[in-house]
Amino acid sequence: MTNRIELADVVRQFGDRYIEKYGAAIMPSQYKALRDIAVCQTEALGGRRYQCEDCGLDFWHYHGCRNRSCPKCHGPQIERWLKLRDAEVLPCGYFHAVITVPEELRPIFLKNQKIMYGLLMSTAADIIRQLCLDRRYLGAEPAILAVLHTWTSRMDYHPHVHLLISAGGVTPDGKSWREPKGKYLVPVKKLSKAIAIEFRRRLEKQHPQLFRRCGYAVWHKSWCSFIKPYGENKAAVMQYLSRYVFRIAVTNARLVSIDGDKVTFRYKDRKAGEVRYCKLDGMEFLRRFLMHVLPRGFHKVRYYGLWHHSRRKLANRAWLLLMLTGTPSNDKVTIAELIESMSSPTDDALNPMTGDSCIDQAAADMPRCPHCGSESTVLLGEVAGHGRR
């Protein structure tokens, strides 16, 4: 079945009705997402007209909305950001961790997103750092990237944090690079229990009114966590970043059809290992999608340990120590790359994982011709947009 449906089509068909019915409950970021997605890459935002030097035909290339929830701005964003990050990741192995919360906490998370999301991300990263610094496990400071996701493949609400953790770190004295003693980084059962205890302690201290709403039983349930090795070289890290950092709740590729008031999309049933289809009322589809539009100003990508901006000098030392001790044979790093990684003029360049917001589409390279695919195109002119609806 050929996919010709876009999220923008769903928003244009059901968005006004959704706003009319639920307007008072819609967050500003959700309302903005609906407006932006509806007009993304259309005349409303303006664009540029190009001519192909090979086939001679001309075409319009309209500006993107640059909203981080927009699937049209998603692909180019990943490609350009990864090019900037390619020389900055540490040349070592990595672990992938996922931290989830009990189902009973989800309603409180949904109604208090900035507080609960931020608390979960910082608690998970801090506990992992503490365990890694313990000499019984790693005994060193790792690099940690935390990414918040809030959805399942069916777009149900399921807040959880993905973490990319370096398989090694710099010792507290800064003199050596230390790797895990075995095939695991830290004990998972101990990690889950420690995160639950620390999250409860911080919530009770910082937000007692929310703590009282959680109920006593939730703190006696198991918090699900897992950690597994992810890869041994830079290619594995870049794959991780492309899969998790910019992922959104649903992409255009997963949309199948709009049939009357119904929207059908595909998803992968991981337990069965099969692709299945879900048909929802258009209003319900938008409700599920908007649950995963984050509050304005919330950073879903955060950096800890060696990747935190305050530890830039220690991160540079990590590069040097890895060079001296040797890197994986299939991922050699040159001295030139080392020097480049240690000298950048701006804070964004210093941070190896900057990229929580969309990259400006206006700064994109010359587009390909949609008729023949040629990259030889010439700018003919530009027209300003007339704004979002």
C-alpha positions in Angstrom: 0.0 0.0 0.0 1.5 3.3 -1.1 1.6 5.9 1.6 0.5 9.3 0.4 -1.0 10.6 3.7 0.8 13.2 5.8 0.3 14.3 9.4 -0.5 17.8 8.0 -3.5 16.3 6.2 -4.9 14.9 9.5 -4.3 18.3 11.2 -6.0 20.3 8.4 -9.0 17.9 8.4 -9.5 17.6 12.2 -7.5 20.4 13.8 -10.2 23.1 13.8 -12.8 20.8 15.3 -10.3 19.6 17.9 -9.4 23.2 18.9 -13.1 24.1 19.1 -13.9 21.2 21.3 -10.8 21.1 23.6 -9.4 24.7 23.2 -9.4 25.5 26.9 -7.4 22.4 27.7 -4.8 22.7 24.9 -1.3 23.8 26.0 0.3 26.7 24.0 3.0 24.3 22.6 0.2 21.9 21.4 -1.7 24.7 19.7 1.5 26.0 18.1 2.2 22.5 16.8 -1.2 22.2 15.2 -0.7 25.6 13.5 2.8 24.9 12.3 2.3 21.4 11.0 -0.8 22.5 9.0 1.2 25.1 7.0 4.6 23.5 6.9 6.2 23.7 3.4 3.2 25.5 1.9 2.8 29.0 0.4 1.8 30.3 3.8 5.4 30.2 5.0 6.8 31.4 1.7 9.7 29.8 -0.2 12.1 30.0 -3.0 11.8 29.1 -6.7 14.6 27.2 -8.4 15.4 26.0 -11.9 17.1 22.7 -12.7 20.1 23.1 -14.9 19.7 19.5 -16.2 16.1 19.1 -17.1 15.3 22.9 -17.4 12.2 22.7 -15.3 11.6 25.0 -12.3 9.9 24.3 -9.0 9.0 25.9 -5.6 10.8 24.9 -2.4 8.6 26.2 0.5 10.0 26.8 3.9 9.5 24.4 6.8 7.9 25.3 10.1 10.9 24.1 12.1 8.6 22.8 14.9 10.3 19.9 16.7 7.0 17.8 16.5 6.8 18.2 12.7 7.6 15.0 10.7 8.5 17.1 7.5 11.2 18.9 9.4 12.4 15.7 11.0 14.5 14.1 8.3 16.7 17.0 7.2 17.2 17.9 10.9 18.7 14.5 11.7 21.0 14.5 8.7 22.5 18.0 9.3 22.8 17.5 13.1 24.6 14.2 12.7 27.2 15.7 10.4 28.0 18.3 13.1 28.3 15.6 15.8 30.3 13.1 13.8 33.8 14.2 15.1 32.7 14.8 18.7 31.5 11.5 20.2 34.0 9.6 22.3 35.7 6.7 20.5 34.7 4.0 22.9 32.0 1.4 23.5 28.5 2.4 24.8 25.6 1.1 26.8 21.9 1.8 26.2 19.6 2.1 29.2 15.8 2.7 29.5 14.1 3.9 32.7 10.4 3.7 33.1 7.9 4.6 35.9 4.9 2.6 37.3 1.7 3.0 35.4 0.0 4.6 38.4 2.3 7.7 38.1 1.4 8.4 34.5 -1.7 10.6 35.2 0.4 12.8 37.5 3.2 13.0 34.9 0.7 14.1 32.2 -0.7 16.9 34.3 2.6 18.1 35.6 4.9 17.5 32.7 7.8 19.9 33.2 8.2 19.0 36.9 7.9 15.2 36.5 9.8 14.8 33.3 12.7 16.9 34.5 12.8 15.1 37.8 12.8 11.7 36.1 15.6 12.6 33.7 17.9 14.1 36.4 17.3 11.4 38.9 18.0 8.6 36.4 21.2 10.2 35.2 22.4 11.1 38.7 21.9 7.6 40.0 23.7 6.1 37.0 26.6 8.5 37.6 26.8 7.6 41.3 26.8 3.8 40.6 29.4 4.3 37.9 31.7 6.3 40.2 31.5 3.4 42.7 34.7 1.4 42.5 32.8 -1.9 42.8 31.5 -1.2 39.3 33.2 1.3 37.0 35.0 3.7 39.4 34.9 6.5 36.9 32.9 9.4 35.4 31.0 8.3 32.3 29.5 10.4 29.5 25.7 10.3 29.6 23.1 11.5 27.1 19.4 11.3 28.3 16.5 11.6 25.9 12.8 11.7 27.0 10.2 9.7 25.1 6.5 9.6 26.1 4.9 7.3 23.7 4.4 3.7 22.6 4.2 2.5 19.0 0.4 3.0 19.2 0.9 6.6 20.6 -0.3 5.6 24.0 1.1 7.6 26.9 4.2 5.9 28.4 6.9 8.3 29.7 10.4 6.8 29.8 14.0 7.9 29.5 16.5 6.5 27.0 20.2 7.0 28.1 23.4 6.5 26.1 26.2 5.8 28.5 29.9 5.5 27.6 31.4 2.1 28.4 34.1 3.6 30.5 35.0 6.9 32.1 37.7 9.1 33.6 38.8 8.2 37.1 38.3 10.8 39.8 41.9 11.8 39.8 41.7 12.4 36.1 44.8 10.2 35.3 43.3 7.2 33.6 40.4 5.9 31.5 38.7 2.9 33.1 36.4 0.4 31.4 33.8 -1.9 33.0 35.1 -5.0 34.6 32.7 -7.4 32.9 29.9 -7.3 30.3 27.6 -5.2 32.4 28.0 -1.6 33.6 26.0 -1.5 36.8 23.5 -4.0 38.4 20.1 -3.4 36.9 18.1 -4.4 40.1 20.1 -2.1 42.2 19.7 0.7 39.6 15.9 0.4 39.5 15.6 0.4 43.3 17.9 3.3 43.7 16.1 5.4 41.1 12.7 4.7 42.7 14.0 5.7 46.2 15.8 8.8 45.0 12.8 10.0 42.9 10.5 9.6 45.8 12.9 11.5 48.1 13.3 14.4 45.6 9.6 14.6 44.8 8.6 14.7 48.5 11.2 17.4 49.3 10.7 19.6 46.3 7.0 19.1 45.4 5.2 17.8 48.5 1.8 18.6 47.1 2.4 16.2 44.1 4.0 13.6 46.4 0.8 13.4 48.4 -1.2 12.7 45.3 0.9 9.7 44.3 -0.5 7.3 46.8 1.4 5.0 49.1 1.3 1.8 47.1 3.1 3.2 44.0 6.4 3.4 45.9 6.3 -0.4 46.6 6.0 -1.3 42.9 9.0 -2.3 40.8 10.4 0.3 38.5 11.4 -1.2 35.2 14.9 -0.6 33.9 17.4 -2.3 31.7 20.9 -1.7 30.4 22.6 -3.5 27.6 25.7 -3.0 25.4 24.9 -0.9 22.3 28.0 -0.8 20.2 31.8 -0.5 20.1 32.4 2.4 17.6 31.3 5.7 16.4 28.9 4.3 13.8 26.9 2.6 16.6 26.7 5.9 18.5 25.6 7.8 15.4 22.9 5.2 14.7 21.7 5.6 18.3 21.5 9.4 18.0 19.6 9.2 14.7 17.1 6.7 16.2 16.4 8.3 19.6 17.4 11.9 19.8 15.0 13.3 17.2 12.3 10.6 17.2 8.7 11.8 17.3 5.5 10.0 18.2 4.4 9.4 14.6 6.0 10.0 11.2 4.4 10.4 7.8 5.7 7.0 6.7 3.5 5.3 9.3 0.3 6.9 8.2 -1.9 4.8 5.9 -5.2 6.5 5.2 -7.9 8.9 6.1 -11.3 7.3 5.6 -14.1 9.7 6.6 -13.5 10.4 10.3 -11.0 7.6 10.7 -7.2 7.7 10.5 -5.3 4.5 10.1 -1.6 4.1 10.9 0.8 1.2 11.1 2.9 0.2 14.1 5.2 -2.6 15.1 4.0 -5.1 17.7 7.3 -5.9 19.3 6.0 -8.8 21.3 4.6 -10.5 18.2 7.3 -9.2 15.9 4.7 -8.1 13.4 3.5 -4.9 11.8 -0.1 -4.1 12.7 -2.6 -1.4 11.9 -4.5 0.9 14.2 -7.7 2.8 13.1 -8.7 5.7 15.3 -11.3 8.5 15.2 -9.5 11.6 13.8 -10.1 13.5 17.1 -8.7 10.6 19.1 -5.7 10.4 16.8 -4.9 14.1 17.4 -5.5 13.7 21.2 -2.9 10.9 21.3 -0.4 12.9 19.1 -0.7 16.0 21.2 0.0 14.2 24.4 3.5 13.9 23.2 4.1 17.5 22.2 6.3 18.7 25.0 5.7 22.0 27.0 7.3 25.1 25.5 10.9 25.5 26.6 11.3 21.9 27.9 14.6 20.3 26.8 14.0 16.6 26.0 17.7 16.0 25.4 20.0 16.5 28.4 23.7 15.8 29.0 25.4 14.6 32.1 28.9 13.4 33.2 31.6 14.0 30.7 29.1 15.5 28.3 27.9 18.2 30.7 29.2 21.6 29.7 30.8 22.1 33.1 33.0 19.1 32.5 34.4 20.1 29.1 38.0 19.9 30.4 37.5 16.4 31.7 35.9 15.4 28.4 39.0 16.6 26.6 41.1 14.6 29.0 39.0 11.5 28.1 39.9 12.0 24.4 43.6 12.2 25.3 43.4 9.1 27.6 41.6 7.1 24.9 44.3 8.0 22.4 47.0 6.9 24.8 45.4 3.7 25.8 44.2 2.8 22.3 40.7 2.9 20.7 38.7 0.0 19.1 40.5 -1.2 16.0 37.6 -0.5 13.8 37.2 3.1 14.9 40.7 4.7 14.9 40.8 8.4 15.7 43.4 10.7 14.2 45.4 13.4 16.0 43.7 15.9 13.8 40.2 14.8 15.0 41.4 15.0 18.6 42.7 18.5 18.2 39.5 19.5 16.4 37.3 18.1 19.1 39.2 20.0 21.8 39.0 23.5 20.1 35.6 25.0 19.3 34.7 28.7 19.6 31.1 28.4 20.8 29.2 26.7 23.6 27.0 24.8 21.1 30.1 23.4 19.4 31.6 22.4 22.7 28.5 20.4 23.6 28.7 17.2 21.6 25.0 16.6 21.8 23.4 20.0 21.1 20.2 19.6 19.0 17.0 19.8 20.9 15.5 22.3 18.4 15.1 22.2 14.7 17.8 23.5 12.4 16.7 26.4 10.2 15.5 25.1 6.9 16.3 28.4 5.2 20.0 27.6 5.7 19.7 24.4 3.9 21.7 23.5 0.8 20.3 23.9 -2.7 17.4 21.4 -3.0 17.3 18.5 -5.5 15.1 18.8 -8.5 11.8 17.0 -7.8 11.4 16.1 -11.5 14.8 14.5 -12.3 16.6 14.4 -8.9 19.5 16.6 -10.1 21.5 18.6 -7.5 22.3 21.2 -10.1 19.7 23.9 -9.3 19.7 27.6 -9.6 17.8 30.1 -7.3 15.4 32.2 -9.4 13.7 34.2 -6.6 12.0 34.2 -3.2 8.6 35.0 -1.9 7.7 35.9 1.7 5.0 33.9 3.5 1.8 35.4 4.7 2.0 33.8 8.1 0.5 30.9 9.9 -3.2 30.5 10.0 
